[in-house]
Amino acid sequence: MLCVDNFFTSVKDNIAHLLGNPHFELMRHDVTFPLYVEVDEIYNLARPAAPVHYQFDPVQTTKTSVHGAINMLGLAKRVKAKILQASTSEVYGAGRSRASRSRSTGRESRPARSATSTIWSTRWCG
């Protein structure tokens, strides 16, 4: 299992519990640039989601969402991998109603596991 992160809005501590697992590999990489690896499945969860992060650098947020999706789709096509493309409600703009509203500032009282490490660790690391 390969976890790719550029740590723009996250910290390595979020996946510290996985680093000793022989089935887990961490690669520091920005998905706005093409990625050349061999994989069977891709879970693209890369994007700043908390307002404090995407408002800090809206250009990088847009690049991560758009170029990142294009690059991950290109990778999936090259290696014939299944892909799950995730997004946040922020990409759709303000609507008349929302199922949920985030009040997150991106600073939690305790470090949370990243969505990527949670999905991967549940499936491949037990």
Sequence and secondary structure as in RCSB ss.txt:
>XXXX:A:sequence
MLCVDNFFTSVKDNIAHLLGNPHFELMRHDVTFPLYVEVDEIYNLARPAAPVHYQFDPVQTTKTSVHGAINMLGL
AKRVKAKILQASTSEVYGAGRSRASRSRSTGRESRPARSATSTIWSTRWCG
>XXXX:A:secstr
 EEEE  SS  GGGGGGGTT TT EEEE  TTS      SEEEE  S  SHHHHHH HHHHHHHHHHHHHHHHHH
HHHHT EEEE   GGGG   S  S      S  SS    HHHHHHHHHH  
